[in-house]
Amino acid sequence: MYILNIAQLKPCDIFLTKGPNKKIRKAIQLATGGNFSHVAMYLGYSSFIEADLYGVHTGNPQRLNFEDEGDIIVRRSKNELDVSRFEKICFHVKQRTAAPYSILNAILSITKAEGADEPGKHFCSQLISEGFRQVGIDVNSTKETVKITPADFEFSPEFVTVSGVLEELSDEDAAGYLSSINKFDLPSFQQNATNTLMKQLKKILGEYGYNPDTVHPQNSIGTEINIILSKFQV
């Protein structure tokens, strides 16, 4: 079993994984010519963000584990990102927290078919590529972000593969690790609670005509609510 060595990660590192569903994984690999079927991004502070069937949400990378070393690679921008740039990328993707998943665009991205974009919805590689485009980094300059696939991240010359980010566990350590992650996980609980609150908050805001995309996930829920109430003069 392999786990991520968090100490070796940097904000905006890209996680390329094969995903749990073998049929979907194989279909994406065949359609794109890549080795991976899912993209996520490290935010720092033991948190990553992704868009999957549950929508856009954060997670705890310390709970990710892999059977084989080749089940994940980590890619990093070839050019060093200063604080302002990686904060801009993270800010953009975190603003999409609780947005629904776009199954349509995910399917269209791996085909040559054209289709209408689904505003407000995202799939994995679209979400992350949009973030990098905010600082002038195009994963694939020949494509719109709605057409970016995991293979584009895998082969993009804008990124390099990072070594030394995986830690292999002995059978004994793996057993202890699995036991520990099955216990109450406070960081994941907090992240899930925040994701749920943000989703409900955006839904309520939309009903009152307030643009939910202006909700800032890095603000505390209390701070964000106060900002909103002040706009409504409540």
Beta strands, then each sheet from edge to edge (+ up, - down):
strand 1: 2-4
strand 2: 14-17
strand 3: 38-44
strand 4: 47-52
strand 5: 55-59
strand 6: 65-66
strand 7: 72-77
strand 8: 159-162
strand 9: 166-168
sheet 1: 6+ 1- 9+
sheet 2: 5+ 4- 3+ 2- 7+ 8-
end
